Amino acid sequence: MADNSIMTNISAVQNYGKNLQKAQQQLLQITQQIKKQTESIGNIWKDDQFQKFKMDFDENIYKPVMKATTLMENEAHYIEKTIELQREIQKLKIR
């Protein structure tokens, strides 16, 4: 963060970070449920088409979404740490 940066509404940024974290957790949970359902549907859909479907699902949906949830988690953590720093800066300015 630049020395001259300013955050005029820390609470709004903090709420955004919390919403991002909540969305990440929900997306992760839903994706993991769909992954389990995809695995279990393979028990009744037993042909080459399912194998192609599963491979496409894993490569084009599951992996990108899991990567996105990791990035979202990292950004939410970054926001949390930035908020902590901003609050410390405010305390120093008040003194």
C-alpha distance (Angstrom), angle and dihedral (degrees) to the residues before:
residue distance angle dihedral
M1 . . .
A2 3.80 . .
D3 3.80 119.7 .
N4 3.78 92.5 -118.5
S5 3.79 96.2 46.4
I6 3.75 118.9 125.2
M7 3.77 133.5 -166.0
T8 3.77 108.1 -156.9
N9 3.81 96.8 -172.8
I10 3.78 112.1 30.6
S11 3.81 92.7 172.8
A12 3.81 92.2 57.6
V13 3.80 91.0 50.7
Q14 3.79 90.4 46.1
N15 3.83 90.8 51.4
Y16 3.79 89.7 49.5
G17 3.81 90.2 52.5
K18 3.79 91.2 49.4
N19 3.81 91.2 48.8
L20 3.79 90.3 49.3
Q21 3.80 90.5 50.8
K22 3.81 91.9 47.7
A23 3.82 91.5 49.1
Q24 3.80 89.8 48.6
Q25 3.79 91.9 52.1
Q26 3.80 92.7 47.3
L27 3.80 92.7 47.1
L28 3.80 90.6 48.5
Q29 3.80 92.3 49.5
I30 3.81 93.9 47.6
T31 3.80 92.5 46.0
Q32 3.79 92.1 50.2
Q33 3.82 90.4 49.6
I34 3.80 91.4 50.6
K35 3.81 90.0 47.7
K36 3.82 90.7 53.6
Q37 3.80 90.8 47.5
T38 3.79 90.3 49.5
E39 3.79 90.0 52.3
S40 3.80 92.9 48.2
I41 3.80 94.5 46.3
G42 3.79 86.0 61.2
N43 3.80 87.1 71.3
I44 3.80 90.5 67.2
W45 3.81 101.7 25.9
K46 3.78 99.8 62.6
D47 3.76 110.9 167.1
D48 3.78 141.5 90.8
Q49 3.79 91.1 -89.0
F50 3.79 90.4 62.7
Q51 3.78 91.5 49.9
K52 3.80 89.2 52.9
F53 3.80 91.0 45.6
K54 3.81 92.0 49.5
M55 3.78 92.9 47.2
D56 3.82 90.8 49.4
F57 3.80 90.8 46.5
D58 3.79 92.7 50.6
E59 3.80 95.2 46.3
N60 3.81 101.3 36.4
I61 3.79 103.5 32.1
Y62 3.78 114.8 14.2
K63 3.80 100.3 44.1
P64 3.83 95.9 43.9
V65 3.81 92.4 46.4
M66 3.80 91.9 48.2
K67 3.80 89.1 50.3
A68 3.81 89.8 49.4
T69 3.82 92.0 50.6
T70 3.80 89.9 52.1
L71 3.80 90.8 50.8
M72 3.80 90.8 47.3
E73 3.80 90.5 50.7
N74 3.80 90.8 50.1
E75 3.81 92.0 49.3
A76 3.81 92.0 48.2
H77 3.82 89.3 50.9
Y78 3.82 90.3 48.5
I79 3.80 90.5 51.5
E80 3.81 90.6 49.0
K81 3.81 91.5 52.7
T82 3.81 91.5 44.5
I83 3.81 90.1 53.2
E84 3.81 90.0 51.8
L85 3.80 90.3 52.3
Q86 3.80 92.6 46.7
R87 3.80 90.9 51.7
E88 3.81 90.2 50.5
I89 3.81 90.1 49.6
Q90 3.79 90.1 51.5
K91 3.81 91.2 50.7
L92 3.80 90.5 52.4
K93 3.80 92.0 48.4
I94 3.79 91.5 51.9
R95 3.79 93.3 53.8
